[in-house]
Amino acid sequence: MTGFARRAERVEPSAIREFLSLAGDPAITSFAGGYPDATLFPIEELHQIYADLLTRGSAGALQYTASEGLPQLRALVAQRLTADGMPCTAEDVLITQGGQQGLDLTAKLFIDAGDVIVTERPTFLGAIIAFNPYEPRYRSVPIDDEGMDTDALQQVLRTTERVKVIYTVPDYQNPTGQTMSLTRRTRLVELAEEFDAVILEDTPYRELRYEGQRLPTIKSLDRTGRVVHLGSFSKILAPGLRLGWALSSPEVRDKLALLKLAADTQNGTLNMRAAADYLSRFDLEGHIASMLPTYRHQRDLMLTMLEEHFPDGTTWTRARGGLFTWVTFPEGLDMARFQRDLLIPRAGVIVVPGAPFFAVQPESNHARMSFSGVPDDRIVAGVSAMGALLHEALSG
Ligand SMILES: Cc1ncc(COP(=O)(O)O)c(C=O)c1O
């Protein structure tokens, strides 16, 4: 087939799709998924809510609604954002199909072909997939224990023309698990002001906090309306609902809402109604708190196992929240090849090799490992088997 638009050249299957299909095989131990633990979904409560919605003759739950989202849900999200230091009203909130749609719409709004998006290095693969059709150029800045390196960012901003958007996942980043310090958050806002860039703040893991202080969002430090703040119910309620939100200045919100109208008219009314009912009838904060010990335990067990079994010269991050640790192997170890030739055939384990998480200049000696939803015995057996193979590969 010919005649595709130029942007179609940037639409390619992700390199990880092939082996992610293995994740459903019961013989495989998967540290590759980014899924929340399905055993933690509030299934009883949601069952009750959907049953009520569909039996009480509330046909409104099946009707069209505003493309900005169900007013009741926008108001409840605004209440939560206000409580998190971002005073706002229902009108400021746009409901999206998960955080992912917020990434797409924001890029659609700000990026012309050739404009620059700055990402962390590494960054969320799904964001690169969302941005690519708008034909951006990328620059990337390293991320460390304090999050995005703002000195490196300043250097990039000084030396690069047409930086439109700075994309960051400041809380328990995907894939590294790292968190941006308050000093760097403040500095990031200053730099965005100085160089007139938009900050796209993506926070799906923000509430999965296992230790440390809750830090102010970047949006809460924004005095000039240049932050688009994205959030999601995927990790705190259930990703299948496809519900997220964008908080931005009224001007940006209006344009994002029109782009959303063009893309999909609105989110499903039924799911928005169900989420609104969940928030008003049940205790979401209590539900989140009840999930944290499970994730914290899974994280701790994985980190202990890495310590015991992974060879010297291998390092990993200690995420204070979220679902991931990022492992760095000695240079020269190509994780994709190691996985294909040794890890899958000999240990039945999969991880996500790190290269696709780099917007530019991919590095092959990393892996993202998720502890979410993996039973204890599998974490123990999987990490130790992987460690043994790493010793073998590195000594050979
Ligand atoms: C950093 C980040 N942003 C956005 C998303 C999109 O999630 P959703 O569309 O389910 O809200 C994810 C999902 O894994 C993510 O890790």
The ligand as a Gaussian input file, in Angstrom:
#p B3LYP/6-31G(d) Opt

LIG

0 1
 C        4.504000       7.372000      32.582000
 C        3.207000       6.911000      32.028000
 N        2.396000       7.815000      31.476000
 C        1.204000       7.474000      30.987000
 C        0.765000       6.169000      31.006000
 C       -0.553000       5.887000      30.382000
 O       -1.407000       5.213000      31.218000
 P       -2.974000       5.327000      31.086000
 O       -3.289000       5.770000      29.692000
 O       -3.476000       3.961000      31.377000
 O       -3.400000       6.339000      32.094000
 C        1.586000       5.181000      31.559000
 C        1.158000       3.778000      31.576000
 O        1.843000       2.868000      31.883000
 C        2.836000       5.570000      32.089000
 O        3.677000       4.684000      32.629000

